[in-house]
Amino acid sequence: MKSILEKIEYIQRLVIYFLALLIGFLVIIVFYEVVSRYGFRSPTIWANEISSYILQFIVFFSMGVLLIEDEHLKVTFFLDKMKGKANKVLRIINVCLVFPYATILLIYGWKITVSSYERDSVSPTLLSVPLWIPYSFICIGGGLLILGGIGSILKIIKEPYITPEEVKAID
């Protein structure tokens, strides 16, 4: 179990490093576009589209990382009330509720990617980017979210169990 979690965390770490590079690249592209548009009155034809695709990539690929690091937006009303084993079980249930959503992303992301690839769909801009590329972000993001969910459950299980008496001593 530990080696599976280590492999998932390694994949997620690689994704984080790549996303950090993309965020830096996104900043450079947007800065270049602002300078060329407002400084030289000569906007680019590619910056808006490429920055949109990079942003999509960042959003879909970061979902699994956020889940495994327990950084997703969440309502913790019940979670804060539960202590010990009940808290652990509720956290696992919360993560399991992500799996249907991630599976839908994976399946339908794959379907739309294959469909756009078979039809040779391209973006309606001068760049004519093959749309299977940005559509594949949905599918891969769903897969990374499933991996993140598995990793998150393994992390929760691996945590030491705290008895109600120990919780009272901490509070």
Chimera marker file (.cmm) of the C-alpha trace (Angstrom):
<marker_set name="trace">
<marker id="1" x="0.000" y="0.000" z="0.000" r="1" g="1" b="0" radius="0.5"/>
<marker id="2" x="2.840" y="2.364" z="0.819" r="1" g="1" b="0" radius="0.5"/>
<marker id="3" x="4.527" y="1.879" z="-2.543" r="1" g="1" b="0" radius="0.5"/>
<marker id="4" x="1.262" y="2.572" z="-4.410" r="1" g="1" b="0" radius="0.5"/>
<marker id="5" x="0.824" y="5.803" z="-2.461" r="1" g="1" b="0" radius="0.5"/>
<marker id="6" x="4.455" y="6.754" z="-3.141" r="1" g="1" b="0" radius="0.5"/>
<marker id="7" x="3.971" y="6.186" z="-6.881" r="1" g="1" b="0" radius="0.5"/>
<marker id="8" x="0.779" y="8.241" z="-6.943" r="1" g="1" b="0" radius="0.5"/>
<marker id="9" x="2.444" y="11.052" z="-4.992" r="1" g="1" b="0" radius="0.5"/>
<marker id="10" x="5.425" y="10.920" z="-7.385" r="1" g="1" b="0" radius="0.5"/>
<marker id="11" x="3.121" y="11.305" z="-10.393" r="1" g="1" b="0" radius="0.5"/>
<marker id="12" x="1.314" y="14.151" z="-8.661" r="1" g="1" b="0" radius="0.5"/>
<marker id="13" x="4.642" y="15.853" z="-7.860" r="1" g="1" b="0" radius="0.5"/>
<marker id="14" x="5.639" y="15.667" z="-11.538" r="1" g="1" b="0" radius="0.5"/>
<marker id="15" x="2.300" y="17.205" z="-12.456" r="1" g="1" b="0" radius="0.5"/>
<marker id="16" x="2.851" y="20.024" z="-9.928" r="1" g="1" b="0" radius="0.5"/>
<marker id="17" x="6.278" y="20.845" z="-11.378" r="1" g="1" b="0" radius="0.5"/>
<marker id="18" x="4.921" y="20.847" z="-14.910" r="1" g="1" b="0" radius="0.5"/>
<marker id="19" x="1.969" y="23.031" z="-13.874" r="1" g="1" b="0" radius="0.5"/>
<marker id="20" x="4.365" y="25.484" z="-12.233" r="1" g="1" b="0" radius="0.5"/>
<marker id="21" x="6.252" y="25.760" z="-15.525" r="1" g="1" b="0" radius="0.5"/>
<marker id="22" x="2.993" y="26.288" z="-17.397" r="1" g="1" b="0" radius="0.5"/>
<marker id="23" x="1.891" y="29.014" z="-14.991" r="1" g="1" b="0" radius="0.5"/>
<marker id="24" x="5.182" y="30.803" z="-15.604" r="1" g="1" b="0" radius="0.5"/>
<marker id="25" x="4.736" y="30.360" z="-19.349" r="1" g="1" b="0" radius="0.5"/>
<marker id="26" x="1.159" y="31.668" z="-19.066" r="1" g="1" b="0" radius="0.5"/>
<marker id="27" x="2.397" y="34.795" z="-17.284" r="1" g="1" b="0" radius="0.5"/>
<marker id="28" x="4.953" y="35.398" z="-20.041" r="1" g="1" b="0" radius="0.5"/>
<marker id="29" x="2.353" y="34.949" z="-22.798" r="1" g="1" b="0" radius="0.5"/>
<marker id="30" x="-0.152" y="37.293" z="-21.162" r="1" g="1" b="0" radius="0.5"/>
<marker id="31" x="2.571" y="39.877" z="-20.451" r="1" g="1" b="0" radius="0.5"/>
<marker id="32" x="3.733" y="39.682" z="-24.074" r="1" g="1" b="0" radius="0.5"/>
<marker id="33" x="0.163" y="40.102" z="-25.321" r="1" g="1" b="0" radius="0.5"/>
<marker id="34" x="-0.485" y="43.120" z="-23.078" r="1" g="1" b="0" radius="0.5"/>
<marker id="35" x="2.751" y="44.812" z="-24.155" r="1" g="1" b="0" radius="0.5"/>
<marker id="36" x="2.194" y="44.117" z="-27.852" r="1" g="1" b="0" radius="0.5"/>
<marker id="37" x="-1.483" y="45.119" z="-27.744" r="1" g="1" b="0" radius="0.5"/>
<marker id="38" x="-1.264" y="48.273" z="-25.651" r="1" g="1" b="0" radius="0.5"/>
<marker id="39" x="2.372" y="49.240" z="-26.090" r="1" g="1" b="0" radius="0.5"/>
<marker id="40" x="2.777" y="48.644" z="-29.817" r="1" g="1" b="0" radius="0.5"/>
<marker id="41" x="-0.889" y="48.502" z="-30.930" r="1" g="1" b="0" radius="0.5"/>
<marker id="42" x="-0.130" y="45.156" z="-32.580" r="1" g="1" b="0" radius="0.5"/>
<marker id="43" x="-1.991" y="42.303" z="-30.836" r="1" g="1" b="0" radius="0.5"/>
<marker id="44" x="-1.024" y="38.712" z="-31.506" r="1" g="1" b="0" radius="0.5"/>
<marker id="45" x="-3.358" y="36.188" z="-33.118" r="1" g="1" b="0" radius="0.5"/>
<marker id="46" x="-2.246" y="33.328" z="-30.896" r="1" g="1" b="0" radius="0.5"/>
<marker id="47" x="-1.826" y="34.545" z="-27.310" r="1" g="1" b="0" radius="0.5"/>
<marker id="48" x="-5.484" y="34.484" z="-26.280" r="1" g="1" b="0" radius="0.5"/>
<marker id="49" x="-6.125" y="31.001" z="-27.623" r="1" g="1" b="0" radius="0.5"/>
<marker id="50" x="-2.901" y="29.468" z="-26.318" r="1" g="1" b="0" radius="0.5"/>
<marker id="51" x="-3.356" y="31.046" z="-22.884" r="1" g="1" b="0" radius="0.5"/>
<marker id="52" x="-6.910" y="29.645" z="-22.756" r="1" g="1" b="0" radius="0.5"/>
<marker id="53" x="-5.631" y="26.149" z="-23.530" r="1" g="1" b="0" radius="0.5"/>
<marker id="54" x="-2.879" y="26.450" z="-20.930" r="1" g="1" b="0" radius="0.5"/>
<marker id="55" x="-5.422" y="27.580" z="-18.346" r="1" g="1" b="0" radius="0.5"/>
<marker id="56" x="-7.658" y="24.593" z="-19.192" r="1" g="1" b="0" radius="0.5"/>
<marker id="57" x="-4.648" y="22.321" z="-18.811" r="1" g="1" b="0" radius="0.5"/>
<marker id="58" x="-3.826" y="23.811" z="-15.412" r="1" g="1" b="0" radius="0.5"/>
<marker id="59" x="-7.412" y="23.462" z="-14.158" r="1" g="1" b="0" radius="0.5"/>
<marker id="60" x="-7.947" y="19.858" z="-15.232" r="1" g="1" b="0" radius="0.5"/>
<marker id="61" x="-4.507" y="18.578" z="-14.292" r="1" g="1" b="0" radius="0.5"/>
<marker id="62" x="-4.481" y="20.188" z="-10.847" r="1" g="1" b="0" radius="0.5"/>
<marker id="63" x="-7.674" y="18.497" z="-9.605" r="1" g="1" b="0" radius="0.5"/>
<marker id="64" x="-5.962" y="15.264" z="-8.544" r="1" g="1" b="0" radius="0.5"/>
<marker id="65" x="-3.130" y="17.127" z="-6.865" r="1" g="1" b="0" radius="0.5"/>
<marker id="66" x="-5.580" y="19.230" z="-4.878" r="1" g="1" b="0" radius="0.5"/>
<marker id="67" x="-7.501" y="16.138" z="-3.796" r="1" g="1" b="0" radius="0.5"/>
<marker id="68" x="-4.480" y="14.174" z="-2.601" r="1" g="1" b="0" radius="0.5"/>
<marker id="69" x="-3.187" y="17.244" z="-0.732" r="1" g="1" b="0" radius="0.5"/>
<marker id="70" x="-6.665" y="17.795" z="0.780" r="1" g="1" b="0" radius="0.5"/>
<marker id="71" x="-6.798" y="21.328" z="-0.638" r="1" g="1" b="0" radius="0.5"/>
<marker id="72" x="-10.144" y="21.175" z="-2.477" r="1" g="1" b="0" radius="0.5"/>
<marker id="73" x="-12.872" y="23.582" z="-1.504" r="1" g="1" b="0" radius="0.5"/>
<marker id="74" x="-15.049" y="21.780" z="1.017" r="1" g="1" b="0" radius="0.5"/>
<marker id="75" x="-17.709" y="22.285" z="3.638" r="1" g="1" b="0" radius="0.5"/>
<marker id="76" x="-16.403" y="20.897" z="6.917" r="1" g="1" b="0" radius="0.5"/>
<marker id="77" x="-19.423" y="21.403" z="9.148" r="1" g="1" b="0" radius="0.5"/>
<marker id="78" x="-19.962" y="17.684" z="9.839" r="1" g="1" b="0" radius="0.5"/>
<marker id="79" x="-16.300" y="16.822" z="9.523" r="1" g="1" b="0" radius="0.5"/>
<marker id="80" x="-15.367" y="19.235" z="12.317" r="1" g="1" b="0" radius="0.5"/>
<marker id="81" x="-17.986" y="17.684" z="14.595" r="1" g="1" b="0" radius="0.5"/>
<marker id="82" x="-16.673" y="14.142" z="14.089" r="1" g="1" b="0" radius="0.5"/>
<marker id="83" x="-13.636" y="12.881" z="15.957" r="1" g="1" b="0" radius="0.5"/>
<marker id="84" x="-11.450" y="9.791" z="15.707" r="1" g="1" b="0" radius="0.5"/>
<marker id="85" x="-12.653" y="6.874" z="13.593" r="1" g="1" b="0" radius="0.5"/>
<marker id="86" x="-15.902" y="8.606" z="12.553" r="1" g="1" b="0" radius="0.5"/>
<marker id="87" x="-13.880" y="11.508" z="11.148" r="1" g="1" b="0" radius="0.5"/>
<marker id="88" x="-11.718" y="9.115" z="9.154" r="1" g="1" b="0" radius="0.5"/>
<marker id="89" x="-14.731" y="7.250" z="7.742" r="1" g="1" b="0" radius="0.5"/>
<marker id="90" x="-16.483" y="10.500" z="6.795" r="1" g="1" b="0" radius="0.5"/>
<marker id="91" x="-13.342" y="11.774" z="5.038" r="1" g="1" b="0" radius="0.5"/>
<marker id="92" x="-13.107" y="8.531" z="3.044" r="1" g="1" b="0" radius="0.5"/>
<marker id="93" x="-16.788" y="8.829" z="2.086" r="1" g="1" b="0" radius="0.5"/>
<marker id="94" x="-16.144" y="12.431" z="0.959" r="1" g="1" b="0" radius="0.5"/>
<marker id="95" x="-13.325" y="11.275" z="-1.305" r="1" g="1" b="0" radius="0.5"/>
<marker id="96" x="-15.447" y="8.419" z="-2.666" r="1" g="1" b="0" radius="0.5"/>
<marker id="97" x="-18.082" y="10.958" z="-3.717" r="1" g="1" b="0" radius="0.5"/>
<marker id="98" x="-15.525" y="12.384" z="-6.146" r="1" g="1" b="0" radius="0.5"/>
<marker id="99" x="-15.190" y="9.119" z="-8.069" r="1" g="1" b="0" radius="0.5"/>
<marker id="100" x="-18.490" y="9.334" z="-10.028" r="1" g="1" b="0" radius="0.5"/>
<marker id="101" x="-17.596" y="12.853" z="-11.175" r="1" g="1" b="0" radius="0.5"/>
<marker id="102" x="-14.049" y="11.807" z="-12.098" r="1" g="1" b="0" radius="0.5"/>
<marker id="103" x="-15.357" y="8.757" z="-13.969" r="1" g="1" b="0" radius="0.5"/>
<marker id="104" x="-17.737" y="10.937" z="-15.986" r="1" g="1" b="0" radius="0.5"/>
<marker id="105" x="-14.850" y="13.254" z="-16.841" r="1" g="1" b="0" radius="0.5"/>
<marker id="106" x="-12.733" y="10.288" z="-17.882" r="1" g="1" b="0" radius="0.5"/>
<marker id="107" x="-15.377" y="8.515" z="-19.997" r="1" g="1" b="0" radius="0.5"/>
<marker id="108" x="-16.987" y="11.513" z="-21.683" r="1" g="1" b="0" radius="0.5"/>
<marker id="109" x="-13.658" y="13.304" z="-22.015" r="1" g="1" b="0" radius="0.5"/>
<marker id="110" x="-12.387" y="10.242" z="-23.874" r="1" g="1" b="0" radius="0.5"/>
<marker id="111" x="-15.496" y="10.128" z="-26.079" r="1" g="1" b="0" radius="0.5"/>
<marker id="112" x="-15.283" y="13.783" z="-27.081" r="1" g="1" b="0" radius="0.5"/>
<marker id="113" x="-11.520" y="13.493" z="-27.648" r="1" g="1" b="0" radius="0.5"/>
<marker id="114" x="-11.893" y="10.475" z="-29.938" r="1" g="1" b="0" radius="0.5"/>
<marker id="115" x="-14.861" y="12.053" z="-31.717" r="1" g="1" b="0" radius="0.5"/>
<marker id="116" x="-13.009" y="15.295" z="-32.450" r="1" g="1" b="0" radius="0.5"/>
<marker id="117" x="-9.936" y="13.330" z="-33.552" r="1" g="1" b="0" radius="0.5"/>
<marker id="118" x="-11.966" y="11.184" z="-35.975" r="1" g="1" b="0" radius="0.5"/>
<marker id="119" x="-13.707" y="14.242" z="-37.433" r="1" g="1" b="0" radius="0.5"/>
<marker id="120" x="-10.472" y="16.252" z="-37.646" r="1" g="1" b="0" radius="0.5"/>
<marker id="121" x="-12.098" y="19.093" z="-35.696" r="1" g="1" b="0" radius="0.5"/>
<marker id="122" x="-10.002" y="22.222" z="-35.395" r="1" g="1" b="0" radius="0.5"/>
<marker id="123" x="-10.528" y="25.478" z="-33.546" r="1" g="1" b="0" radius="0.5"/>
<marker id="124" x="-12.290" y="28.182" z="-35.574" r="1" g="1" b="0" radius="0.5"/>
<marker id="125" x="-9.328" y="30.549" z="-35.310" r="1" g="1" b="0" radius="0.5"/>
<marker id="126" x="-6.291" y="31.282" z="-37.430" r="1" g="1" b="0" radius="0.5"/>
<marker id="127" x="-4.253" y="28.789" z="-35.411" r="1" g="1" b="0" radius="0.5"/>
<marker id="128" x="-6.624" y="25.913" z="-36.265" r="1" g="1" b="0" radius="0.5"/>
<marker id="129" x="-5.538" y="23.877" z="-33.248" r="1" g="1" b="0" radius="0.5"/>
<marker id="130" x="-6.781" y="20.268" z="-33.458" r="1" g="1" b="0" radius="0.5"/>
<marker id="131" x="-9.507" y="20.201" z="-30.808" r="1" g="1" b="0" radius="0.5"/>
<marker id="132" x="-8.689" y="16.693" z="-29.654" r="1" g="1" b="0" radius="0.5"/>
<marker id="133" x="-5.686" y="18.201" z="-27.860" r="1" g="1" b="0" radius="0.5"/>
<marker id="134" x="-7.579" y="20.491" z="-25.449" r="1" g="1" b="0" radius="0.5"/>
<marker id="135" x="-10.420" y="17.941" z="-25.163" r="1" g="1" b="0" radius="0.5"/>
<marker id="136" x="-7.897" y="15.336" z="-24.012" r="1" g="1" b="0" radius="0.5"/>
<marker id="137" x="-7.192" y="17.540" z="-20.975" r="1" g="1" b="0" radius="0.5"/>
<marker id="138" x="-10.659" y="16.603" z="-19.679" r="1" g="1" b="0" radius="0.5"/>
<marker id="139" x="-10.009" y="12.884" z="-19.979" r="1" g="1" b="0" radius="0.5"/>
<marker id="140" x="-6.506" y="13.011" z="-18.496" r="1" g="1" b="0" radius="0.5"/>
<marker id="141" x="-7.709" y="15.308" z="-15.709" r="1" g="1" b="0" radius="0.5"/>
<marker id="142" x="-10.428" y="12.777" z="-14.825" r="1" g="1" b="0" radius="0.5"/>
<marker id="143" x="-7.802" y="10.032" z="-14.659" r="1" g="1" b="0" radius="0.5"/>
<marker id="144" x="-5.551" y="12.149" z="-12.460" r="1" g="1" b="0" radius="0.5"/>
<marker id="145" x="-8.522" y="12.928" z="-10.224" r="1" g="1" b="0" radius="0.5"/>
<marker id="146" x="-9.183" y="9.189" z="-9.805" r="1" g="1" b="0" radius="0.5"/>
<marker id="147" x="-5.508" y="8.656" z="-8.977" r="1" g="1" b="0" radius="0.5"/>
<marker id="148" x="-5.663" y="11.535" z="-6.520" r="1" g="1" b="0" radius="0.5"/>
<marker id="149" x="-8.743" y="10.010" z="-4.900" r="1" g="1" b="0" radius="0.5"/>
<marker id="150" x="-7.041" y="6.646" z="-4.498" r="1" g="1" b="0" radius="0.5"/>
<marker id="151" x="-3.972" y="8.357" z="-3.062" r="1" g="1" b="0" radius="0.5"/>
<marker id="152" x="-6.112" y="10.432" z="-0.720" r="1" g="1" b="0" radius="0.5"/>
<marker id="153" x="-7.920" y="7.361" z="0.607" r="1" g="1" b="0" radius="0.5"/>
<marker id="154" x="-4.603" y="5.574" z="1.119" r="1" g="1" b="0" radius="0.5"/>
<marker id="155" x="-3.273" y="8.605" z="3.018" r="1" g="1" b="0" radius="0.5"/>
<marker id="156" x="-6.348" y="8.699" z="5.243" r="1" g="1" b="0" radius="0.5"/>
<marker id="157" x="-6.100" y="4.968" z="5.970" r="1" g="1" b="0" radius="0.5"/>
<marker id="158" x="-2.381" y="5.285" z="6.716" r="1" g="1" b="0" radius="0.5"/>
<marker id="159" x="-2.935" y="8.043" z="9.302" r="1" g="1" b="0" radius="0.5"/>
<marker id="160" x="-2.729" y="6.825" z="12.897" r="1" g="1" b="0" radius="0.5"/>
<marker id="161" x="-6.053" y="6.291" z="14.606" r="1" g="1" b="0" radius="0.5"/>
<marker id="162" x="-6.688" y="8.762" z="17.414" r="1" g="1" b="0" radius="0.5"/>
<marker id="163" x="-8.954" y="7.547" z="20.204" r="1" g="1" b="0" radius="0.5"/>
<marker id="164" x="-11.697" y="9.825" z="21.557" r="1" g="1" b="0" radius="0.5"/>
<marker id="165" x="-9.701" y="10.167" z="24.783" r="1" g="1" b="0" radius="0.5"/>
<marker id="166" x="-6.662" y="11.417" z="22.871" r="1" g="1" b="0" radius="0.5"/>
<marker id="167" x="-8.856" y="13.880" z="20.990" r="1" g="1" b="0" radius="0.5"/>
<marker id="168" x="-10.173" y="15.267" z="24.265" r="1" g="1" b="0" radius="0.5"/>
<marker id="169" x="-6.610" y="15.611" z="25.545" r="1" g="1" b="0" radius="0.5"/>
<marker id="170" x="-5.664" y="17.559" z="22.375" r="1" g="1" b="0" radius="0.5"/>
<marker id="171" x="-8.693" y="19.894" z="22.648" r="1" g="1" b="0" radius="0.5"/>
<link id1="1" id2="2" r="1" g="1" b="0" radius="0.2"/>
<link id1="2" id2="3" r="1" g="1" b="0" radius="0.2"/>
<link id1="3" id2="4" r="1" g="1" b="0" radius="0.2"/>
<link id1="4" id2="5" r="1" g="1" b="0" radius="0.2"/>
<link id1="5" id2="6" r="1" g="1" b="0" radius="0.2"/>
<link id1="6" id2="7" r="1" g="1" b="0" radius="0.2"/>
<link id1="7" id2="8" r="1" g="1" b="0" radius="0.2"/>
<link id1="8" id2="9" r="1" g="1" b="0" radius="0.2"/>
<link id1="9" id2="10" r="1" g="1" b="0" radius="0.2"/>
<link id1="10" id2="11" r="1" g="1" b="0" radius="0.2"/>
<link id1="11" id2="12" r="1" g="1" b="0" radius="0.2"/>
<link id1="12" id2="13" r="1" g="1" b="0" radius="0.2"/>
<link id1="13" id2="14" r="1" g="1" b="0" radius="0.2"/>
<link id1="14" id2="15" r="1" g="1" b="0" radius="0.2"/>
<link id1="15" id2="16" r="1" g="1" b="0" radius="0.2"/>
<link id1="16" id2="17" r="1" g="1" b="0" radius="0.2"/>
<link id1="17" id2="18" r="1" g="1" b="0" radius="0.2"/>
<link id1="18" id2="19" r="1" g="1" b="0" radius="0.2"/>
<link id1="19" id2="20" r="1" g="1" b="0" radius="0.2"/>
<link id1="20" id2="21" r="1" g="1" b="0" radius="0.2"/>
<link id1="21" id2="22" r="1" g="1" b="0" radius="0.2"/>
<link id1="22" id2="23" r="1" g="1" b="0" radius="0.2"/>
<link id1="23" id2="24" r="1" g="1" b="0" radius="0.2"/>
<link id1="24" id2="25" r="1" g="1" b="0" radius="0.2"/>
<link id1="25" id2="26" r="1" g="1" b="0" radius="0.2"/>
<link id1="26" id2="27" r="1" g="1" b="0" radius="0.2"/>
<link id1="27" id2="28" r="1" g="1" b="0" radius="0.2"/>
<link id1="28" id2="29" r="1" g="1" b="0" radius="0.2"/>
<link id1="29" id2="30" r="1" g="1" b="0" radius="0.2"/>
<link id1="30" id2="31" r="1" g="1" b="0" radius="0.2"/>
<link id1="31" id2="32" r="1" g="1" b="0" radius="0.2"/>
<link id1="32" id2="33" r="1" g="1" b="0" radius="0.2"/>
<link id1="33" id2="34" r="1" g="1" b="0" radius="0.2"/>
<link id1="34" id2="35" r="1" g="1" b="0" radius="0.2"/>
<link id1="35" id2="36" r="1" g="1" b="0" radius="0.2"/>
<link id1="36" id2="37" r="1" g="1" b="0" radius="0.2"/>
<link id1="37" id2="38" r="1" g="1" b="0" radius="0.2"/>
<link id1="38" id2="39" r="1" g="1" b="0" radius="0.2"/>
<link id1="39" id2="40" r="1" g="1" b="0" radius="0.2"/>
<link id1="40" id2="41" r="1" g="1" b="0" radius="0.2"/>
<link id1="41" id2="42" r="1" g="1" b="0" radius="0.2"/>
<link id1="42" id2="43" r="1" g="1" b="0" radius="0.2"/>
<link id1="43" id2="44" r="1" g="1" b="0" radius="0.2"/>
<link id1="44" id2="45" r="1" g="1" b="0" radius="0.2"/>
<link id1="45" id2="46" r="1" g="1" b="0" radius="0.2"/>
<link id1="46" id2="47" r="1" g="1" b="0" radius="0.2"/>
<link id1="47" id2="48" r="1" g="1" b="0" radius="0.2"/>
<link id1="48" id2="49" r="1" g="1" b="0" radius="0.2"/>
<link id1="49" id2="50" r="1" g="1" b="0" radius="0.2"/>
<link id1="50" id2="51" r="1" g="1" b="0" radius="0.2"/>
<link id1="51" id2="52" r="1" g="1" b="0" radius="0.2"/>
<link id1="52" id2="53" r="1" g="1" b="0" radius="0.2"/>
<link id1="53" id2="54" r="1" g="1" b="0" radius="0.2"/>
<link id1="54" id2="55" r="1" g="1" b="0" radius="0.2"/>
<link id1="55" id2="56" r="1" g="1" b="0" radius="0.2"/>
<link id1="56" id2="57" r="1" g="1" b="0" radius="0.2"/>
<link id1="57" id2="58" r="1" g="1" b="0" radius="0.2"/>
<link id1="58" id2="59" r="1" g="1" b="0" radius="0.2"/>
<link id1="59" id2="60" r="1" g="1" b="0" radius="0.2"/>
<link id1="60" id2="61" r="1" g="1" b="0" radius="0.2"/>
<link id1="61" id2="62" r="1" g="1" b="0" radius="0.2"/>
<link id1="62" id2="63" r="1" g="1" b="0" radius="0.2"/>
<link id1="63" id2="64" r="1" g="1" b="0" radius="0.2"/>
<link id1="64" id2="65" r="1" g="1" b="0" radius="0.2"/>
<link id1="65" id2="66" r="1" g="1" b="0" radius="0.2"/>
<link id1="66" id2="67" r="1" g="1" b="0" radius="0.2"/>
<link id1="67" id2="68" r="1" g="1" b="0" radius="0.2"/>
<link id1="68" id2="69" r="1" g="1" b="0" radius="0.2"/>
<link id1="69" id2="70" r="1" g="1" b="0" radius="0.2"/>
<link id1="70" id2="71" r="1" g="1" b="0" radius="0.2"/>
<link id1="71" id2="72" r="1" g="1" b="0" radius="0.2"/>
<link id1="72" id2="73" r="1" g="1" b="0" radius="0.2"/>
<link id1="73" id2="74" r="1" g="1" b="0" radius="0.2"/>
<link id1="74" id2="75" r="1" g="1" b="0" radius="0.2"/>
<link id1="75" id2="76" r="1" g="1" b="0" radius="0.2"/>
<link id1="76" id2="77" r="1" g="1" b="0" radius="0.2"/>
<link id1="77" id2="78" r="1" g="1" b="0" radius="0.2"/>
<link id1="78" id2="79" r="1" g="1" b="0" radius="0.2"/>
<link id1="79" id2="80" r="1" g="1" b="0" radius="0.2"/>
<link id1="80" id2="81" r="1" g="1" b="0" radius="0.2"/>
<link id1="81" id2="82" r="1" g="1" b="0" radius="0.2"/>
<link id1="82" id2="83" r="1" g="1" b="0" radius="0.2"/>
<link id1="83" id2="84" r="1" g="1" b="0" radius="0.2"/>
<link id1="84" id2="85" r="1" g="1" b="0" radius="0.2"/>
<link id1="85" id2="86" r="1" g="1" b="0" radius="0.2"/>
<link id1="86" id2="87" r="1" g="1" b="0" radius="0.2"/>
<link id1="87" id2="88" r="1" g="1" b="0" radius="0.2"/>
<link id1="88" id2="89" r="1" g="1" b="0" radius="0.2"/>
<link id1="89" id2="90" r="1" g="1" b="0" radius="0.2"/>
<link id1="90" id2="91" r="1" g="1" b="0" radius="0.2"/>
<link id1="91" id2="92" r="1" g="1" b="0" radius="0.2"/>
<link id1="92" id2="93" r="1" g="1" b="0" radius="0.2"/>
<link id1="93" id2="94" r="1" g="1" b="0" radius="0.2"/>
<link id1="94" id2="95" r="1" g="1" b="0" radius="0.2"/>
<link id1="95" id2="96" r="1" g="1" b="0" radius="0.2"/>
<link id1="96" id2="97" r="1" g="1" b="0" radius="0.2"/>
<link id1="97" id2="98" r="1" g="1" b="0" radius="0.2"/>
<link id1="98" id2="99" r="1" g="1" b="0" radius="0.2"/>
<link id1="99" id2="100" r="1" g="1" b="0" radius="0.2"/>
<link id1="100" id2="101" r="1" g="1" b="0" radius="0.2"/>
<link id1="101" id2="102" r="1" g="1" b="0" radius="0.2"/>
<link id1="102" id2="103" r="1" g="1" b="0" radius="0.2"/>
<link id1="103" id2="104" r="1" g="1" b="0" radius="0.2"/>
<link id1="104" id2="105" r="1" g="1" b="0" radius="0.2"/>
<link id1="105" id2="106" r="1" g="1" b="0" radius="0.2"/>
<link id1="106" id2="107" r="1" g="1" b="0" radius="0.2"/>
<link id1="107" id2="108" r="1" g="1" b="0" radius="0.2"/>
<link id1="108" id2="109" r="1" g="1" b="0" radius="0.2"/>
<link id1="109" id2="110" r="1" g="1" b="0" radius="0.2"/>
<link id1="110" id2="111" r="1" g="1" b="0" radius="0.2"/>
<link id1="111" id2="112" r="1" g="1" b="0" radius="0.2"/>
<link id1="112" id2="113" r="1" g="1" b="0" radius="0.2"/>
<link id1="113" id2="114" r="1" g="1" b="0" radius="0.2"/>
<link id1="114" id2="115" r="1" g="1" b="0" radius="0.2"/>
<link id1="115" id2="116" r="1" g="1" b="0" radius="0.2"/>
<link id1="116" id2="117" r="1" g="1" b="0" radius="0.2"/>
<link id1="117" id2="118" r="1" g="1" b="0" radius="0.2"/>
<link id1="118" id2="119" r="1" g="1" b="0" radius="0.2"/>
<link id1="119" id2="120" r="1" g="1" b="0" radius="0.2"/>
<link id1="120" id2="121" r="1" g="1" b="0" radius="0.2"/>
<link id1="121" id2="122" r="1" g="1" b="0" radius="0.2"/>
<link id1="122" id2="123" r="1" g="1" b="0" radius="0.2"/>
<link id1="123" id2="124" r="1" g="1" b="0" radius="0.2"/>
<link id1="124" id2="125" r="1" g="1" b="0" radius="0.2"/>
<link id1="125" id2="126" r="1" g="1" b="0" radius="0.2"/>
<link id1="126" id2="127" r="1" g="1" b="0" radius="0.2"/>
<link id1="127" id2="128" r="1" g="1" b="0" radius="0.2"/>
<link id1="128" id2="129" r="1" g="1" b="0" radius="0.2"/>
<link id1="129" id2="130" r="1" g="1" b="0" radius="0.2"/>
<link id1="130" id2="131" r="1" g="1" b="0" radius="0.2"/>
<link id1="131" id2="132" r="1" g="1" b="0" radius="0.2"/>
<link id1="132" id2="133" r="1" g="1" b="0" radius="0.2"/>
<link id1="133" id2="134" r="1" g="1" b="0" radius="0.2"/>
<link id1="134" id2="135" r="1" g="1" b="0" radius="0.2"/>
<link id1="135" id2="136" r="1" g="1" b="0" radius="0.2"/>
<link id1="136" id2="137" r="1" g="1" b="0" radius="0.2"/>
<link id1="137" id2="138" r="1" g="1" b="0" radius="0.2"/>
<link id1="138" id2="139" r="1" g="1" b="0" radius="0.2"/>
<link id1="139" id2="140" r="1" g="1" b="0" radius="0.2"/>
<link id1="140" id2="141" r="1" g="1" b="0" radius="0.2"/>
<link id1="141" id2="142" r="1" g="1" b="0" radius="0.2"/>
<link id1="142" id2="143" r="1" g="1" b="0" radius="0.2"/>
<link id1="143" id2="144" r="1" g="1" b="0" radius="0.2"/>
<link id1="144" id2="145" r="1" g="1" b="0" radius="0.2"/>
<link id1="145" id2="146" r="1" g="1" b="0" radius="0.2"/>
<link id1="146" id2="147" r="1" g="1" b="0" radius="0.2"/>
<link id1="147" id2="148" r="1" g="1" b="0" radius="0.2"/>
<link id1="148" id2="149" r="1" g="1" b="0" radius="0.2"/>
<link id1="149" id2="150" r="1" g="1" b="0" radius="0.2"/>
<link id1="150" id2="151" r="1" g="1" b="0" radius="0.2"/>
<link id1="151" id2="152" r="1" g="1" b="0" radius="0.2"/>
<link id1="152" id2="153" r="1" g="1" b="0" radius="0.2"/>
<link id1="153" id2="154" r="1" g="1" b="0" radius="0.2"/>
<link id1="154" id2="155" r="1" g="1" b="0" radius="0.2"/>
<link id1="155" id2="156" r="1" g="1" b="0" radius="0.2"/>
<link id1="156" id2="157" r="1" g="1" b="0" radius="0.2"/>
<link id1="157" id2="158" r="1" g="1" b="0" radius="0.2"/>
<link id1="158" id2="159" r="1" g="1" b="0" radius="0.2"/>
<link id1="159" id2="160" r="1" g="1" b="0" radius="0.2"/>
<link id1="160" id2="161" r="1" g="1" b="0" radius="0.2"/>
<link id1="161" id2="162" r="1" g="1" b="0" radius="0.2"/>
<link id1="162" id2="163" r="1" g="1" b="0" radius="0.2"/>
<link id1="163" id2="164" r="1" g="1" b="0" radius="0.2"/>
<link id1="164" id2="165" r="1" g="1" b="0" radius="0.2"/>
<link id1="165" id2="166" r="1" g="1" b="0" radius="0.2"/>
<link id1="166" id2="167" r="1" g="1" b="0" radius="0.2"/>
<link id1="167" id2="168" r="1" g="1" b="0" radius="0.2"/>
<link id1="168" id2="169" r="1" g="1" b="0" radius="0.2"/>
<link id1="169" id2="170" r="1" g="1" b="0" radius="0.2"/>
<link id1="170" id2="171" r="1" g="1" b="0" radius="0.2"/>
</marker_set>
